[in-house]
């Protein structure tokens, strides 16, 4: 139950096996050295130093320690891939190995019960691992269907209609959308579209929600992200998960594009991973006072579209593209806005470059004009042409799923 609970916590908080090992090892070491000798003395009536250590005994103890370390490392590497049954069976291999090797080393006797227990342990590991093979494949790509599409990058980057501002003060209600727009949002009736109106965040082509980013703020957030304590816009859990993804996305000296950012928390995390320059693409005007962070509006990006093809090493977008084309931020209604935004990022990324993208995940739905929820219908089209690399484990509460993909 303890190991199962650890696996659930790791999945909930997006903690990698190496991070989990680093967190619990000091605690376990203190418990081992503080409580172990006391239990040893109480149970066997003597302290560890009072034993008569022969060369054979010391050698076996050393081998046992090495075996335990290797096995524990292997356990932590699969703690979130295997079920509790397989995990516990795997942990018993250490005991089985010690019994067998110890008996052989000391030329002792192995009775039938010990042999039966060892055989049962090995059989349990093999059987349970085989039964859970389907569960393991869920964390290995592909996570969803692959879609290939032709993209005219020059036309896409220069097209002002993709993210044009809305002429009317508020988005039209769902009932007033044209049949073409409804078909576009619903993928020809395969995706549910419901009214979920929100109109209080209009700043397309105007000032952003946080129009000035100071160097002090970004430097402070960069350090917080490096230390794993930056709350960002959604909480430390999701920032920690993004940090795990950025280890696979951003390299030292990279030029990084961030799509959609009210506050520069994703930018700060990119800098903490060694990015040399971060460019933020955002509807509203933002003034960045940090020398490594610059901002662009879609209109300014279009003015430079010829020089924007294949210039970024990496892309980061967190809970942004699901709003594109819904009018929530003053943009024109565009059923294909999310797909065009991600395709535009594909055009601006160098071959082999990677993108970390987080969007709501669940049963396909468009909650107009709040956001889209991506499932097996919408997600493959959203990430058309991108090679799947990694999928974050699910988190408790609001499921904003994170993926790493590669051009």
Steps between C-alpha positions, in 0.01 A plus 500: 500500500788735577657452158163533328437827687846628396418424137170687523668804656773500236243495221290772665787743551693420183819398686759310299656179640839670547338790684303261720817307583681823589214607728454176696856363518625733778188428706537124456871516585430684826233247596728209414793619710286631786250217538682202346761449777231534769282235340804278444598524865146437624441203272839325505636627829814667368630807316633479147853568620495204736470240225798291393546619142669241283623578149220292351235675709633847413518411130142375497380808689671724244351305209159521664530878531603537136215273392254701709618830349472371143158350565372816670617707204314267266191524721495878487546497123177303458296621799256682277501245218404185688209417725535446874502120460793491261681765700474298821594177323803672353608615846496138620762404241756654732404261780496203265842589360647541850364161612631313195836675470557488875439128513732440204770729641497342845435152359184483705187295453200628303180320598199448277306788654777747411519365145122515465492857630774609262327335203167655598657847521660473156175364353303785657730763350478341154125446516399838639735687269348320203147581616586869541678535167201684357513751785870561443449580133273789601806703599686425178422664166280502303244644740253592227458466124752673274367742240706629208405823322643723229601842637578813298712676761541828312125531445421395856737746666386790284125436530343781707163322516633227731503717812326817388326715758123486538295790360213464749545565876410143606506162324177387335298245698522139390157515338619772261799310360480395136465135405855509361632625833301240695628223272855626550473503880322164516719319244191423297290402801758280676573751779240642737471882499331668798452858616736606782531873453773726637562847356693691764857456376517701181844641429569395143723768341492697827693481826551154646375404846850552638648751252845544656744223588792621709843343500486457877173305481622268223836438671323423828258261331786335312670419829174379654442272202854366528432416866165338424285745698353732236117501515467644149143555383365159603693385808830333588373157390456608140818708496693196625348290224590760238857498633519126436383558144746785442789265579408328173423819307742783585878476473773744599510793257161428338269759350154429642153608386226528765144520365245679716624636831334742742782462752858394412514182708556268200761743370677493837504119500643496146778734616566273800572218253759704312303680229704783350195690373127468553241654267139525620216512247196658667184681389555799731791744502767412758814694586782272611789663684701177513787481245429131423122531462328676210130514412305502175136552409359299207499810280869567561577133442329520161711803406808281554351174369767446234773485766296295749500163321712241682668739745411353842666204666205435731140604566303519824126559522298438815120530503491744212415355158173346623362856510607598148213596272233502772483876548576488871795735465349723233613287206273428205300175500712237325420129546846409370688755713655247737626274220635797308680632810678167554575461128651849506720392791606196294603734218706718734680203658828361370503136379550281807376775731255406772187651648352468849125551470229481767129505419186375679465124454188284520198420287499721190296815556494867404372719784429808295649751554701386803734234359533164327546167675711263291443129460562235237328705227648849541847429641646318196396790276629761746843334496506407131853433365656494848678182613387386846775478763356515854174529688477624857318282754147612592460744786226535757231760445512703181660278237711726282705227333856573389674348197845527342504475121773539238513645150 
